[in-house]
Amino acid sequence: MDMTPQQLLRSFVDEVGVLIDARLKTAEVLIKGEIKAAEERVKAELRTELASKQDIARLEAELRQDIARLEQKLDTTVTDQNTRVKRIEGRVDAIEQKPGLSKN
C-alpha cells in the first residue's frame, strides 16, 4: 500500500504528535514534582521561622517575668537593708546618748 506524500506527512505528524504529547506530559509531571518539593521546602522553612518567632516571643515573655521578679527582689533587698541601717543608726544613737561617749 503506497501512501501519498500528504498521507505520509499526516502519519508522520500523528506519530510525532503522540511523542510530543508524551514528552509534554513527562515535563508537566516533573515540573509539578519540582513545584511540590519547593512548596514543601518553603513550608518547612516557614514552620521553622514561625517556631523561631514563637520561641523568641516565649523567651521574651520569660525574660520580662525574670526582670520583674529580680526588680521585686531588688526592691525587697533595698527595703530590708534600709530597715537594717535604720536599726543600726538607732543603736548608734542610743550608744552615743550614753554618758561619757561623744560624737566625732
C-alpha positions in Angstrom: 0.0 0.0 0.0 1.6 3.1 -1.2 1.0 6.3 0.6 0.7 9.7 -1.0 3.1 12.3 0.3 0.2 14.0 2.1 -0.8 10.8 3.8 2.8 10.1 4.7 3.1 13.6 6.2 -0.1 13.2 8.1 1.0 9.8 9.5 4.4 11.3 10.5 2.7 14.3 12.2 0.3 12.0 14.1 3.2 9.8 15.4 5.4 12.8 16.3 2.3 14.4 17.9 2.0 11.4 20.2 5.7 11.7 21.1 5.4 15.4 21.7 2.3 14.9 23.9 4.1 12.2 25.9 7.1 14.4 26.3 4.9 17.4 27.4 3.1 15.1 29.9 6.5 13.9 31.3 7.7 17.5 31.6 4.4 18.5 33.3 4.8 15.7 35.8 8.4 16.7 36.5 7.6 20.3 36.9 4.7 19.6 39.2 7.0 17.4 41.3 9.6 20.2 41.5 6.8 22.7 42.5 5.5 20.3 45.2 9.1 19.8 46.5 9.6 23.6 46.5 6.3 24.1 48.3 7.4 21.6 51.0 10.7 23.3 51.4 9.1 26.7 51.8 6.5 25.3 54.2 9.3 23.7 56.3 11.2 27.0 56.3 8.1 28.9 57.3 7.4 26.4 60.1 11.0 26.8 61.3 10.7 30.6 61.1 7.4 30.6 62.9 8.7 28.3 65.6 11.7 30.6 66.0 9.4 33.6 66.3 7.3 31.7 68.8 10.4 30.7 70.7 11.6 34.3 70.7 8.2 35.5 71.9 8.3 32.9 74.7 11.8 33.8 75.7 10.9 37.5 75.7 8.0 36.7 78.0 10.2 34.7 80.3 12.8 37.4 80.3 10.1 40.0 81.2 9.0 37.8 84.1 12.6 37.3 85.3 13.2 41.0 85.1 10.0 41.7 87.1 11.0 39.1 89.7 14.5 40.5 90.0 13.2 44.0 90.3 10.9 42.9 93.1 13.8 41.0 94.8 15.9 44.2 94.5 13.2 46.3 96.0 12.8 43.9 98.9 16.5 43.7 99.5 16.9 47.5 99.4 13.9 47.8 101.8 15.5 45.2 104.1 18.9 47.0 104.0 17.3 50.4 104.7 15.5 48.8 107.7 18.8 47.4 109.0 20.6 50.7 108.5 17.9 52.5 110.5 18.1 49.9 113.3 21.9 50.3 113.4 21.6 54.1 113.4 19.1 53.8 116.2 21.6 51.7 118.2 24.4 54.0 117.4 22.3 57.0 118.6 21.4 55.1 121.7 25.0 54.3 122.4 26.0 57.9 121.8 23.4 59.1 124.2 25.0 57.2 127.0 27.1 59.5 129.3 30.8 59.6 128.6 30.6 59.0 124.8 30.9 61.8 122.4 30.0 62.1 118.8 33.0 62.5 116.4 
